[in-house]
Amino acid sequence: MTDPHQAATSPGTTPADVEHRAAIAEALGKEVWPADKDALVAKAQESHASDRVLADLNRLPAHAQFTNVQEVAEALGIHTESHRF
């Protein structure tokens, strides 16, 4: 049984995963997509993203294209929802 006083997360994710992905999403915004690593890093720098977000984005594969934050999170190994409601 789950604790009704704790925030719910999708199976396989933790609150830390959700916060981590949200920080990346906040730094990148909605207008950057589709984008490669260089464009994502540039946008994050422009947005004054945290060192953690910048370090994460710098770990992305150099020539991959991403169409949304979900794909970025998956490439970084951040647990994500398997489906949306």
C-alpha positions as CSV (number, residue, x, y, z in Angstrom):
1,M,0.0,0.0,0.0
2,T,1.3,3.5,-0.9
3,D,1.5,6.4,1.5
4,P,-1.3,8.9,0.6
5,H,0.9,11.7,2.0
6,Q,3.7,11.2,-0.4
7,A,3.8,12.4,-4.0
8,A,3.1,9.7,-6.5
9,T,5.6,8.7,-9.1
10,S,5.3,6.3,-12.0
11,P,6.6,2.8,-11.4
12,G,10.4,2.7,-11.9
13,T,10.9,6.4,-11.2
14,T,11.8,8.2,-8.0
15,P,11.0,11.8,-7.0
16,A,14.7,12.5,-7.6
17,D,14.3,11.3,-11.2
18,V,11.3,13.5,-11.7
19,E,13.1,16.6,-10.3
20,H,16.2,15.8,-12.4
21,R,14.2,15.6,-15.6
22,A,12.3,18.8,-14.6
23,A,15.5,20.7,-14.2
24,I,16.6,19.7,-17.6
25,A,13.2,20.6,-19.1
26,E,13.2,24.0,-17.4
27,A,16.7,24.8,-18.8
28,L,15.8,23.8,-22.3
29,G,12.3,25.1,-22.8
30,K,9.9,24.2,-25.6
31,E,11.3,26.0,-28.6
32,V,14.6,24.1,-29.0
33,W,13.3,20.9,-30.4
34,P,14.5,19.0,-32.4
35,A,18.1,19.5,-31.4
36,D,21.5,17.9,-31.1
37,K,23.8,17.9,-28.2
38,D,25.5,21.2,-29.2
39,A,22.2,23.0,-29.5
40,L,20.9,21.6,-26.2
41,V,24.1,22.7,-24.4
42,A,24.0,26.2,-25.9
43,K,20.3,26.6,-24.9
44,A,21.1,25.4,-21.4
45,Q,24.0,27.9,-21.1
46,E,21.7,30.7,-22.4
47,S,19.2,29.7,-19.7
48,H,21.9,29.8,-17.0
49,A,21.3,26.1,-16.2
50,S,22.8,24.5,-13.2
51,D,26.3,22.9,-13.4
52,R,24.6,19.5,-13.0
53,V,22.3,20.1,-16.0
54,L,25.2,21.3,-18.1
55,A,27.3,18.3,-17.1
56,D,24.5,15.9,-18.0
57,L,23.9,17.5,-21.4
58,N,27.6,17.3,-22.2
59,R,27.4,13.5,-21.7
60,L,25.0,13.2,-24.6
61,P,26.1,11.4,-27.7
62,A,27.6,14.0,-30.2
63,H,25.6,13.3,-33.3
64,A,22.2,12.2,-31.9
65,Q,19.1,14.2,-32.5
66,F,16.5,14.6,-29.7
67,T,12.9,15.6,-30.2
68,N,11.9,16.1,-26.5
69,V,13.1,16.0,-22.9
70,Q,12.0,12.4,-22.6
71,E,14.5,11.3,-25.2
72,V,17.2,13.3,-23.5
73,A,16.4,11.8,-20.1
74,E,16.4,8.2,-21.5
75,A,19.8,8.9,-23.2
76,L,21.2,10.0,-19.8
77,G,19.8,7.0,-18.0
78,I,17.2,8.9,-16.0
79,H,14.2,6.7,-15.3
80,T,11.1,8.0,-17.0
81,E,7.5,7.0,-17.2
82,S,6.7,4.2,-19.6
83,H,3.5,5.9,-20.7
84,R,1.4,9.0,-20.1
85,F,-2.1,9.1,-19.0
